[in-house]
Amino acid sequence: MFEDKNINEFDLMMKSILDEGREEVPAGVWERVSESLDKVAASKRKPAAVIWFRRAGIAAAAAAAAIAVGVVLNHGTEEALLPDTGDSSLIAVVEQETSAEEHAATVEERAEAVTMLADAKRPAARKPATVTEATEIPAAEVPVTEIPVAEIPVAEIPETAQEFIESQSADNSAEAAEENIYFPEDWGEEKETFRPSTSIVLSGLAGTNSAQGQNRLSPQKAPVVTPAPEKTGIEETSTKSTYGIPVSAGVGVKIGLSPRWAVGIGANYTMLTRTFYGKYTQVNPDGTIASSTSSDIRNTQHYVGIPVNVYYNIISQDRVSLYAYGGGSAEKCISDDYNVLSTAISHREKVNGLQFSANAGIGVEFAIGKNLGVYIDPSLRYYFNNGQPKSIRTVQPLMFGFEMGLRVNL
């Protein structure tokens, strides 16, 4: 402890401030102010200028005393950052010991220091809180200028909301790009994922009959000497025939092999018709002619076959698929019937061999339900000469076919 009177007064003043939480004017100042007030009361008749001059002096002395106290308090304590405990919002106040020389500094020197700090735009000293122990003060109450910016770790500076959103959006976009490899944007792209599929096909096919002739030009043909028939049968005596549109119906299975390739196999039925002018002759077992009838005759042929096709998907979407296909078919004529229209006579002939054909085309399928689609398959078909009875296929082997049907996905 120092024996000096000034030091003892300063200690008492500090103790009073810390205990009561308020600033007090030094005792010497109030004594001078009291004496001045007594003198003013004793000499009320003195000129007003002298009175105002004295009052100004008293006010200046009080202000100097207040500034001195503020400087002492400002220099008596320093605020320091807490150690890195993970909570950056708390700051501790650490008291530093002051030397005897600092306590002995005069009021004028402290006032000069305050003036220099004010010129440097330092914030005014704030009223300290009552401190009995080490007190944690929220960082929000500490002036920003008292914390050196250079001492703030860069890693602890939080991102702004916009930067955070942008970074999260970038991360999400990167993850989406990795997870979603395929985004179908147009009809020319195909889904990467493939699941083997099987579908049942119900189809109908109509062909062209552009080679059809008109009805016979006259009901009678010029007599022609022909040998007597050896068996009962039909003889065509006109060069003109009328062909009906070939119609087919079938069922099949389409099996997907890969995202692009599929194979289809099935069974179908086809009916071919034509009308011509001819003669029906019935021959007895001994070779003599029992009867002969000339009339319009209607010929109906019935075929059953097994078509096989290979499909290549050009476009594969959820609702629309475009594909090309090619294949062939083998058909057997199971019935070759002739009806003499002017009578009730009917005749059937046996047909040997098979009818082979090849086809190629392009098709489109539209989904009309979860497991149901409708398709249209236009194609070109060529029928080989395999010794089959006369029909639209024999007189016009290259035909245009228009097939349509339903596919039920299993």
Beta strands, then each sheet from edge to edge (+ up, - down):
strand 1: 77-81
strand 2: 90-95
strand 3: 136-138
strand 4: 198-207
strand 5: 233-243
strand 6: 247-256
strand 7: 261-283
strand 8: 289-316
strand 9: 320-340
strand 10: 346-349
strand 11: 355-367
strand 12: 372-383
strand 13: 398-409
sheet 1: 1+ 2- 3+
sheet 2: 5+ 7- 6+ 4- 13+ 12- 11+ 9- 8+
sheet 3: 5+ 7- 6+ 4- 13+ 12- 11+ 9- 10+
end
